[in-house]
Structure formats: C-alpha cells, structure tokens
C-alpha cells in the first residue's frame, strides 16, 4: 500500500491542463424533447452511448452525437421496473446490454440498448447501494453489507445468473446505516477500485483471488477531515480533501474543501493541483467521481449554468484573448431552455507527472 502525507505538500496548487489527462474532448448538445429531459446525477459514456442516471426520471440513453434513443426501463414496482433511482450502471457495448443496480433490492436489472427488459440477475440476498464491474461473462457486485449480510461481494455468470463465488464481509466494512457510501471509478482497466466510507483507504477487489487489497491512503494532521480517493488511471490517484470547520461565507460549521491532490504512484510524488479546461478557454474543472468514471472525463451541464460559468471566466483578469475567442464561440452555440450539453473525453492510459513544479 502506498501512503503519502498531505502535511508535507506545498499549499499552492499546480495548474494542470485537461488536455494532459485526456486523448481528446468532445462537446455535444443533447436532443431537446419532452422524453429526453432529465435532472442528471451520473453520466456514463462508452464508445457508442451516453447513459444518464437521474434522480426522478427513467434511465436515459443517447448516442454519442446527442440523439435521444430511449428510456431504459421505467419507474415502478412491476417486472423490469425500478422503484428507486438505479444506484450504478454498466453499458455493455459489445453485447448491447445495460445493467442497472438497485439502491436496495435483490435484482440486477438487465436491458437491451433499445430499452427493453431482458432479465434479472438475482442475488441470494438484498443488495444495498450495489456497485458493478463487468469482465467478459462475469458480473461482480460489491455492496454495503450489514451485520446480517451473507456477503459483501458476489460474482455472477451473466448468461446463467449462477453465483460463481462470494466474499464474506470483513467486520470493519459492516455498515450501521444507509448514510455510508461506496465510491468507485472503473478507470484503470482490470481494476475494481473502491473506497468504503467506513475506511480512510482506497482498495481494490482482486476478482481472481476473491480478496480485498489496500492500495492507497494519506495521513493528515487535521483531526476532522474526509478524503475521497479515486483512480485516474493505472498510476495516478486523485484525492479530494474536506475539513470540518466554519465556512467563511456562510458562518456555519461543516465540511469545507481544502483542495485536490494528485499522486503519481510511479514517480512517487504528490502535489495540490487545480485542473483547467484548456480546450475551452481554461475554465476551472471540478474533479470528482461524478466526472472521472469508466475511463472518461464527463461534464453534464445545463446550458444556463454553462453560460454563467463562461461569463465568469470572461470576467477574470487572466483570461487571454485566445481564451476569450474560444469561450465566445462556445457561448454562441448555447441556447436557454434546451437540453443539457455534455463534455466528454477518454482518459489517457499513461499520464506523466505534469503537475510537478
């Protein structure tokens, strides 16, 4: 396990251009019609599709040009329906299937890319906030286990639904309530990474050996802090740092962001960083597990909000003429009361330590 101390880092962040992390970046206007609208939560991009999990609508499927294809399943209590917002999703381009994990329930729901229900993969017990990982014909399901849970992880044959093996929950991962979370990115090929909110460590689940291994953690002198880890690629890990203190703007106590740290496991260096979208006028990029998932950077945003972000960037004194030109070109493409726009780009497999001083 790799351990780094946040106390030893220079507080001034190093600027990292988004182009150093991505192979390219696309800008897509999603189709505007009544069926296609949503309130986004997580967005999944693959070689052929854009899938949107929203808070209250059915799962939405678009093609990569932004054309609305279909609702995948529907909200409800009947066969092939989900009562609550799906908690995780995998789009299997190769076989034309979509897997949706429930917030709570025994069934992993499987649909085709026409939105039609295909089958359930039935777990031996209730799954809580399940996370999915697909490798070939094997679906791995990792969830929040409680004291009465039989397993924390199951591996299923996707063709037969048979349980191939399972892993009993380690005591320190047992949840006491639904307040906790499991974060994962699926960014590094062949790695089922996760962070359980009960532990201040990034782990990976070794599917072949059915074993949980610690991968990365940090030390920090701040007594009340929360750190969210996520793998960017095979060598780089990002850490979002939150500290419990009084918010200078609201005057209320709570968790306040203290910055973003990048750690290069190969070069064995760490640094505070700030990411800017140099493709579009060096607008600031918020880095979190919503935006860096499944091997892609994805930013799903309302046009009105993006317009505001562009205007804010144009008002900054360090906005160059070249940046202004790019920003105004983007602004000219946006219209109010239309569907969201999506920025997406594939993460580079190898990233050099560009954030070094």
N, C-alpha and C positions, 0 to 999 in steps of 0.2 A: 504494500500500500504506500502511495506517495503522500507525504504530509508537507504542507507549507505554512509558514507563519505570516499572517496578514500584518502583524505589527512591524515587520521588517521592511515593508514596502514603502516607496516614496508616495506621498499622498496625491501628487499631481498626476492626473491621468494622461496617458499617451493616446493620441488620436489614431484610430485605426480605420482606414477606408473600407467600406463594404466590399469593394472590388478585390481586396486582398483575401477575402473569405469565400467569394463566390466565383463560379465559372462565368456567369452572366446574370443579367437581371431583366425580367420581363414586366411589362405594365399592361394590365388587362382590365377593361371595363366589363363588368358582369351584366348580362342581359337584364333589361328592366321590364318586368311584367309582374302581375299580382302573385303568381305562383313562385316566382324566383326570389322575392324579397325575404329577408331574414334579419335576425339580430345575432351577429356572429359570436361564437365562443372560441372554437378551434377550427382551423382550416388545414386540410390535408391536400398536398399536391403530389401527383405522381407523373409518370411520363405522358399520360393521356388525360388525366382528370383533375378537377378541383372539387373536393368534397367539403361541405360546411356543416359542422355540428352547431346548432343554435340552441338558445335557451328554451324556446317555446314552440318552434316550428319543426316539421319533419326534417330529416337529414336531406340536404340539397346537393345535387350532383350537376356540375358544369363540365364542359370540355375545356381544354386549355386556351381556347380563344374567347372564353367567357359565355358561350352559348349555354342556356339552361337546358338540361337534358331531362331531369325528372326529380320527383320526390322519391326517396328511398324508404319504403315502408310508410308507416303513419303512426300518429299518437293514438293510443287506445289500450284496451285490455284484451283484445281478441288475438287469435293466432297470427303470428308475424307482425304484431304491433308492439310498441314500447310505451309503457305508461309514463316513464320519466325520460328526460334527456339522455341519450346514449352517452356513456362515460369515456369510451375510447372507440376508435375506428381504424380499420385497415382496408385499403383498396388494393385488391389483387389484380393488377392489370393483366397478367398472363392468363389467368383463368376467368376473367370477367366477373369477379365476385367481390362483395363488400361485406366485411364482418363488423358488427356493432355489438359492443359490450354494454350491459345494463349498468345503471347506477347501483341497482340492487336486484338480484334475481338469479335463477339457475341457468337461464338460456343465453348462449351466444347466438345472436340472430344473423343468418346468412342470406344475402340478397344477390341478385344479379345486377349488372350495371344498367338494366332497364328499370330498376327499382322494384322488381317483383320478388316476393319472399320465396326462398328456396328451401330452407330447412333450419332447424335448431340444432346446435351442438349443446347437449345437456350435461351440466356438471353434476357431480354427486351431492352437492350441497349449494346453499345460497352463496353467490359471489357478491362481494362488496367493493364498489369502485374498482372494477377489474381493469387491468392493463393487458394489452395483447402484443404478441410477437409471432410472426409467421415465417417459417423456414421450410421451403418445399411443401410437403404434405402434412407438416406438423404445426399445430397451433398451440402456443404456450400462453397460459393465462395466469397472471400474478395478481393477487387481490389483497385487500386489507382483512387479515384474519383476526377473529375474536377468540375468546377463551374456549368456546365450544366448536371452533372451526377444525375440520379434519385436515386441511392442507392450506398452505399459503400459495402453492403453485401447482398447476396441472398441465400436462402435455396431452393433447388430443390428436388422433388421426382424423384429419379433416374429411376424409372420404367416408369413414365408418362411424365417426363420433366416439370411438373407443378411447378410454383413458389409457395412455401408454405408461405413464408413471406420475407420481405426485411427490410433494415435499412437505413434510410436517412443519408447522410454523415454529420457528425459533421463539423462545419466550420473549426476547427483547423486541420483537416485531408485533406482538399482540396488541391490537388496538382496544382502547377503552370506549371510544365513541366514534361517530362519523365525522368528527371535526378534523381528523388527520387526513393526509393525502399520500399518494404515491406519485412521484414525478418521474417521467422517463422521456427520452427523446428519439431513440432508434436512429441516431445519426451515424454511428460507426457501424459499418457492415459486419454482421455476425455477432454483434454485441447487444445483449438485452440489459441495458443500463437502467438503474433506478435509484431513487432516493426515497426512503420511507421517512415520514415526518417524525417518527419516534427516535430517529438516529441522525446525528450530525455527520454523516458519511455518505459518499457516493459508492454504490455497489454495482456489481454485475452478476447476473444469474447465468452460471455456466450450464447451458441446456444439456450438453452431452453427459456431464458428470452429475447433473441434478444437484448442484451445490451453489451456495451464495458466497461470493468472494468480495471483500472490501477492496476498493480501487483508489479512493482519494478522500482526503479530509483536510481541514485547515484548523489552525489554532489562532485565537484572537483574545486579547485581554478584556474586551468589552464583555461585561458579565451577562447582560441580557441581549442576545443577538440571535438572528436567524439567517442561515446561509442556504441558498438554493443552488445546487450544483447541476450542471448539465454538460454532457459531452458535445463538443462541437464537431470533432472528427476523431480520428484514431489517436491523435497526440495532444490535442488542445481541449482544455476544460475551462468553462466559464463559471464564475461564482458570483451570484448576486448577494450583496450583504445588506441586511437590515438590522438596525439597532433600536432598542426601545428607549425612547427619550421624548422630551417635549417638542412638538412640532413648532418651529419658529413662525410659521404662517398662521396656524390655527390656534396655537397656545394650548393644545390638548396633548396629553401623553399618548404614545403609540409607536408603532414601528416606522422608522424613518430610513429611507435609502441612504446608504453610505458609499455606494459605488459598485462598480463591476470590475472583477479581477479576471484576467486571463492567465492560465498556467500552461506552459509548454512542457509536457512530460519528457520529451526527447531532449530538449535543451536545458531542462531543469531550471527554468526561470519563471517568475510571476510578476505581473505589473497591473496596476489600475489602468483601465482603458476607457475610452469613450468611442463609440462606433458612429461614423457618419456615412450617409448615403451619397457617395461621390458620383454615382450615376445620375442623381437628380439634385444637384445644387448643394450637396453637403448638408442636407437636413439631418438632424440628430436621429439616431436609431435606438429605440428601446429594445434591449436584449433580454429575452426571457424564453421560457419553454413553450409559450404560445407561438412564438415567431421562428424558433430554430428547432424543427422537428422533421423526422422522416427523411433526413438528408437534404432539406431545403430551408432557405430563409423565406418566410411568408408574412406579408403585412396586408391584412384585410381591413379596409378603412372606408368610412362613409365619405362621399365627395366633399360634403360641407366641412368635415373635420380636416380633411387634407388641404382644402382651400385655406383654412385658418393656419395650419402648420406652414404652408408656403408663404403666406403673408407675414407670419412671424419671422421666418428665415430671411425674407426680403428686407425686413426692417433692421436686421443685425448689421453692425458696422463692418464686420469682417466678410460680408457677402460680396464676392468679387463679381465683376461684370460677366464673366463666363458662367458663374453660378446663377446670376440673375436671368441670363438668357435661357438656361435650362429650366429654371423654375417657372418662368413666364410661358414657355412652350407647354409645360405640363398643365399649368393653370388654364390655358386656353382650351384644353381637352375636357375640362371638368364642367359638369352641369349640376345644379341643385336638383333635389327630388328624383335623382336616378339611383340605380342600384349601386352597391359598393364597387370600389376598384381594388384590385389585388396586385401587389408587387410580389414576384417570386423568382428565386434563383437557386440553382443547385450548389450545395456546399462543396468546396474543394476537398479532395481526399487528403491532400498534403498542404499544410499552411506553414510557412516559415515564420520565425519569430519576428514579425514585422513591428511588433509593439515595443521592441527594445529601444532604450534611449540611444 
